[in-house]
Structures are given as structure tokens and as C-alpha cells.
């Protein structure tokens, strides 16, 4: 047992040493690269950023059209599946439930992607320097905000429609998607097999976030070091890491406490 512990300490020490060496090499290489080519990269990035600012309105308009198309297609597929599900036999029901899960997941992914892209694109013009640059910039950004709001409103309606369509094939699920406790009520209406899928998927998501956030934290620190992006991004990623960890551990303690009080 002692040997096992010693091996663990040695392994983590080697990992840290290897990480420090790799970080040192990458840092030195990045410094040399930016010292020679940094001005060119900054100029290219500045041109791309300026080009995106000039295209905020048309890009958001295209994104709105694509979001509507994606929403109508996925909701149409879900509606077709849910109308067949109540009368389906066992094997057909399993196939339809798989199709339901697949199209529901695609609908959610595209919906969130639409919202994320909307925010990123609008943020390109969300700058006091850009808004103060000209009257055309302010007017174009105002119209861009209107398109942004329309897209976000449609995405919200799209989410509610998807839930309502799933409830069409599963009348036992009564949760209201417009309420704050929707996830809790939805989980309560699921059977054991559905809950197991949710629990296992949630744990995989937690593991992924636990691995991704430290990497993002390092990247934001390096970006601040080389490109002066500011501390806010570093702080926000650190807060996300801390919030996810505290939420997980707090839930574990609360569940153990609940189990102990039941005895």
C-alpha cells in the first residue's frame, strides 16, 4: 500500500515536471514567434475584427434565417415522431424513441449554437470605440441589435416548441418549460431508465467540463500575457471552474446527509 502511494506521488511529480518543461518550451517558442511575427498577426487580427464589425448586420440576418430553417425542420421531425409514438408497438416504439432522442439532441445543439453565435457576432460591435467611430456604425449596430433580439426570441420559442412536442408523445411529462423549476419537474416525471440516462450523461458533462476549464484558464492567461486581453476572461473562467466544483461537492454532501437522516 505504501508503494502504491509512493508511485502516485512520483507520477504526479513527473506530470508536473513534464508540464513545466512543455510549458517553458511552448512559452519560449511563442515569445520568439510573436517577437518576430507579432506585429503581422496583430495587424491581420485587427483587419479581420474590423471586417467582422462591418458585417455584423448581414451576418446576424443570415444567422436568423438559418436558425428559423433549422428550428422548423427539427420541430417538424419531432412532431412527426411524437404523433406516431403513442400507438407504436414495442420494437417500433424503441426506434421512435431513438429518433426522438436524436432529433431532440440536434434541436438543442443547433439552438444553443445559434444563441452562442449571435452573442459572439454582436459582441464584435459591442465596443464604445466602435460605436463612437461614426454615425453609420451606431445606426448599423442598432439594426443589428434588433435582428439579435428577433433571433433570441425565436430561439426561445424554438426551445419551448421542442419541449411541447416531446410532451405530445409523453403526456405524463407535465413540466412547464417557462418556469424556473422546469428541469426538476421534468426529472420527476421521468422513469428510472430515463433518469439513468440523464444521470450518466450529466456526469460525463461534468467530467468534460472539469478537464476543459483548466485548459481554457491556461489559454486565457496566455492570451492576457501575449495579447493583453485583460484579466476579466481569466477571472470568468476561474469562477466557472469554482462554481462547477462547488455545485458538485455540495450536491454530494447533501445527498449523503439526506441518506444519513433517513436511517
Secondary structure, 3 states (H helix, E strand, C coil): CHHHHHHHHHHHHHHHHHHHHHHHHHHHHHHHHHHHHHHHHHHHHHHHHHHHHHCHHHHHHHHHHHHHHHHHHHHHHHHHHHHHHCCCCHHHHHHHHHHHHHHHHHHHHHHHHHHHHHHHHHHCCCCHHHHCCCHHHHHHHHHHHHHHHHHHHHHHHHHHHHHHHHHHHCCCCCCCCCCCCHHHHHHHCCCHHHHHHHHHHHHHHHHHHHHHHHHHHHHHHHHHHHHCCCCHHHHHHHHHHHHHHHHHHHHHHHHHHHHHHHC
